[in-house]
Every structure is written in C-alpha cells, then in structure tokens.
C-alpha cells in the first residue's frame, strides 16, 4: 500500500478534490451511456467499480470527514451497491497511510521528541490506517504498544468536510437543512470529539474499568504518559478483526460466546452506564483466544436519563397494543408532531408499529438467533421504506440524541448477524418491573 506524503488541508483544496471526483464519476457515466448509444454492450458492473474506486480514492486521500463517512456507511453493506461496499469496507482499518516523516513531525510537535527517542522500537510503516489517524507498532522495556497518530490537519478540516458533504447528503435524502439541523449538529459534535485523543484517553480508561467485569470482554491498557491530544498509546493486542472472525471457520459455540460478549458489552453500557461505544464497525473489535477485545473509544455517546427512558420505552412488551400510550410515546420522541394531519399520523403509526416489532424482537423471548434467515434483510428493507417515507413526510422526525443510538444498534445487529450468533437477552430491570 503506497504512502501519502501530505494531506490537503485547505478548504479550497478539499472542495476541489471532492468536485473533481464528481467530474470523474460523471465522465464514467457519459462513456457508459455513449457506448450504449452506438450499439455497444456497456458493462454496468464495471461502471460501478470505476465510480466506487474513484470515490474511495478521493475519500482516503483526504481522510477526516470523507473517510469517516465511508467508514460509517460500510456498516450498512447490504444498503450499498456491491462495488461501494467493497471499497468503503477498506476504511475500517486499511486506509492508505501517511509517510513516516509526517509521523515524526507530529511527535516533535506533541512531545518535542521523535518516536525513537521515546520508544526502543517504532515501525516506520503504519500497521493500520483509518479515518482520523493511523496506528504504529512500538516497543519499550519488553512490551509492545499500539500508538495511534492523528493525521495532520484533520481536526481543523473536519468542519469544512461536513459543510461540503452536507448538501450532497441532503439532496440524496430529499430533506431541508432547517428540518435536520439538530441531527447534523449532533453528528458534527461527535466527529469533532473523535479528534480529541485526550478525551478518548479519559473515556477509554473510565469505560474499560467500569466494564471490566463482563465475561469474555477485554480491553487494552492505556498509557497517559505517552498520549496527547493528537497521539494515543495503548498496549498492542494481536487478534482477528471481528469481521474476519465472523467470516472464518469458527464453530457455533465460538460464535455464540463472542456474540454474547458483544451483546453484554452494549447492554451494560447503554442500560447500566448510560454511556456507550457508538462506533460499532468490525475494525474496532478483535477476537483472541475466545475473548472479545474492545478498541477505540473515540466515538461515545452519553444518554440523559429523560431521553433514555423515552427512547427505550419502546422495548416494553405490549406497548404497541395500547394505542393511547403508544401515540404518547411517539409524541415524546417527536416522531409524531403537532402539525401532522390525521392521515399522515395513521401512516406514521403503522410504520412505527412495524419497525418496533422487528427491532424489539430480540428482547421479547429471552434468547435470539441473529443468524435467522431474513432477519437482517428485513431490517434493511425497513430502512429503505423509512427513507422513502422520510422524503414523503418531510420535516424532522425524532430527537437528535437518537442518531447514535440507532447507529449503535444497527451496527450491533449487523455484527451479530454476520457472526450468526445466538445470544441470551433480557429486558432492562426498569422495564421488567413495569411489565
């Protein structure tokens, strides 16, 4: 994999790069349809491959916001065209790395020393590259470390990236900016937090300590003495990324053990701590000797108690059967709005009933087989229906705090389905007592 010697950080340069990619994609389409016009046999699959490669090459070169978008979209592989799913999956842990001189420059700025003045050994080539930073393997005093080094200029360019990508996203979804301003602000806040490695260090230590009791879940040791706002050091952990484990030869018992660990980890953080790991892509988890290792707490989300109660009230068995209480619950999370007419209200309620029955299914029986045929496909189909309905209904639906809750559980369900895991599931205590 070739290295980059620089990252474009100016607003004009980043806008031009994204616009240039649009031109490349457009030229590919013109060639495709031109070939059809003269009686040729254009290859639609090849066209998708070219366009997906063009988009990913630009995103990976710019890093930051565009590459983070690719990483987020890669969770939803069934919703992306195959060519884009293949390319965007690289954003999880194999983005093109920066050259070593840029890493040295970051160390000098943060510590006043070069890597080999701190560590006895330090790999010049990155072991992993992702959207915000890249990881190098280091050694000292007989121990191995993973040192995450943030890409230069990522924090400063992130707002520019989001401004450029925002109108594209709004056009695709058919929404007005004023209707989704709260959601966009929530996403911007979380992404900017990811660029603060000091904050990530604090959260990593706290959440690891509070989750250390969960069976078969492990966390690396973090090292504040070799960490700053742009560099984060932890113990090195060998293992298989969760997707490679899931696609490998593991037997059902192994899949169930890792799936249960993943489920218990999220259940404890969401329902116990009210703070959770909000970036559930497979590159953030490793499997080693029957244990799940959790990496990278850069993206976390805290839940205010009032929001938490409103959001997870929908897990209550029988709620959809009590029309008055169900409507009140939908109004509390602003899915039903005061200005909705009777017809729109009925259609929204019907869509929500279908959605909740499907998404709450794992909580209703005490155990759930995420490998059951059709479960994840039904969620994808529901998402497509919801997107069409969003365009039709218009306006803002739901609280902005729900963005990362939905993302976390969609990612969790996707990973468990890929594992084909069977897990034991219980309702939160406050809901069990309400039944």
ABEGO torsion letter per residue (X at the ends): XBBBABBBABAAAAAAAAAAAAAAAAAAAAAAAAAAAAGBBBBAAAAAAAAAAAAAAAAAAAEEAAAAAAAAAAABAAABBAAAAAAAAAAAAABBBBBAAAAAAAAAAAAGBBAAAABABBBABBABBBAABBBBBBBBGGBBBBBBBBBBGAAAAAAAAAAAAAAAAAAAAGBBAAAAAAAAAAAAAAAAAAABAAAAAAAAAAAAAAAAABBGBBBBBBBAAABBAABBBBBBBBEBBAAAAAABABBAAAAAAAAAAAAAAAAAAAAAAGBBBABBBAAABBBBGGBBBBBGAABBBBBBAAAAAAAAAAABBGAAABAAAAAAAAAAAGABBAABBAAAAAAAAAAAAAAAAAAAAAAAAGBBBAABBGAAAAAAAAAAAAAAAAAAAEEBBEBAAAAAAAAAAAAAAAAAAAAGBBBBBBBBAAAAAAX
